[in-house]
């Protein structure tokens, strides 16, 4: 029996706002579904923790919505569409395919969003920036009927200065979003050859913030342990005199003065290191000054002092975190939700999977085929969870290669820029199992050159391949030689002279849990009849992983997966996150035992 079903139907079958049906009964509610639907401003937490200002305005909530088969073309329009006198409503930032949005259609292509907002009186002398954390895929922004900007890319953030278009009193904001979702732009599992529900349009937070004419646009932070310092680049608009202060629990540990656009360093004497066992974070305050010495802008940030490199341990190539080998033991995390699709219903929900991963004794999340909002990486930084970040795949890379491949490369760079500062991210994964793979060797080299501070896994699971294309296979470069073995783990890669060995996916053992499954035919790579037997099977797999780590050079093992996802029932948690499918204490004990054995290998 699903414990949430009892309270859902009455709430979800009500009508609001000019007889527009706001929501339907969810196929599989979570414990956060009702809270998300009832929130006036859902997901209202500050969206960008590594560049934080005190003053901002969240624009999440109910917007007017125009979509469906008869909606006007939303691809780079020159003027906003006309809305009906009694328009449909959508709850932003949930995609229109989700039950949380109130729309819940199978796939939207042309989407139009509209709302009004008032600029707070204290912002009148400020520049106003509008931020979109993610819109899939082509977005055009209109303010008071004027085009304020366009953006292409479904997984990276973007912003515009909308000050010239604002007026006193109420302002109109219209967003046109166009998403063919045809596999010719990065889409991962959210595409024509993916496995799950499509998603389109606005799917992360929309927000405003005021800034002065001189302000900090972006920052780039790189820990340099070898020289006990933090490398800093601050990009500014306008005045360029900057003060940087690093703090440890409120105590100043380092100061530096610099200019915008120029790299500088903050010395960090005897740095406190960031690791999964002790995820220590320094605070960082950055201030921009006007020519007369007055303060123009101030932002708060944070950083972790850690490095990740390959090295040899007993003549075996291993990934070393802060100079030590730590077995990377993690979960494949797809980040899908039965109520929000790609968007977690609440902040609590977003943290829930991560907290489970940590308390179950894992130290790694492989974020598979999607990105998450900045707050996900903030919590990974805070909790001490290593992250492998996948690039969402394209599916038709051999058609119109000049266009499709260029779009992929642009978004890969944008995603890396968005999440560059997060200490939890230790590996970039450009391709998975040859899906949409092209120029893998060259792209792997480019990623390594663009961000030499992290490791690169060019084609995770190169031994697998979709039937519709020729396999690219092992690129032979990058930092990992990586196979996927189901059920596994035997048959995993072994290290070569230059690369560490990774088992990028294994396991996939399922369990049916009545009342907590997506209403389709459910499956897994293998099945167990009970929670106890699934736990026994998992422990046996981890005992084998330990043998491979000790005697075959394996350094990474990623179990499939954190949660069930739609038809897949091979999660450690059910899709609604209501049931833990294995005995937590037992899997925690075996996970921690394997990681502790890796520590002994450093002696």
Secondary structure, 3 states (H helix, E strand, C coil): CCCCHHHHHHHHCCEECCCEECCCCCCCCCCCHHHHHHCCCCCCCCCCCCCECCCCEECCEEEEEECCCCCCCCCCCCCCCCCCCCCEEEEECCCCCCCCCCCCCCCCCEEEEEEEEECCHHHCCCEEEEEECCEECEEEEEECCEEEEEEECCCCCEEEECHHHCCCCEEEEEEEEECCCCCCCCCCCCCCCCCCCCCCEECCCEEEEEECCCEEEEEEEEEEHHHCEEEEEEEEECCCEEEEEEEECCEEEEEEEEECCCCEEEECCCCCEECCCCECCEEEEEEEECCCCCEEEEEEEEECECCEEEEEECCEEEEEECCEECCEEEEEECCCECCCECCCCCHHHHHHHHHHHHHCCCCEEEECCCCCCHHHHHHHHHHCCEEEEECCCCCCCCCCHHHHHHHHHHHHHHHHHHHCCCCCEEEEECEECCCCCCCHHHHHHHHHHHCCCCEECCEECCCCCCCCCCCCCCCCCCCEEEEEECCCCCCCCCCCCCCEEEEEEEECEECCCCCCCCCCCCECCEECCCHHHHHHHHHHHHHHHHHHHHHCCEEEEEEECCECECCECCCCECCCCCCECCCHHHHHHHHHHHHHHHHHCCC
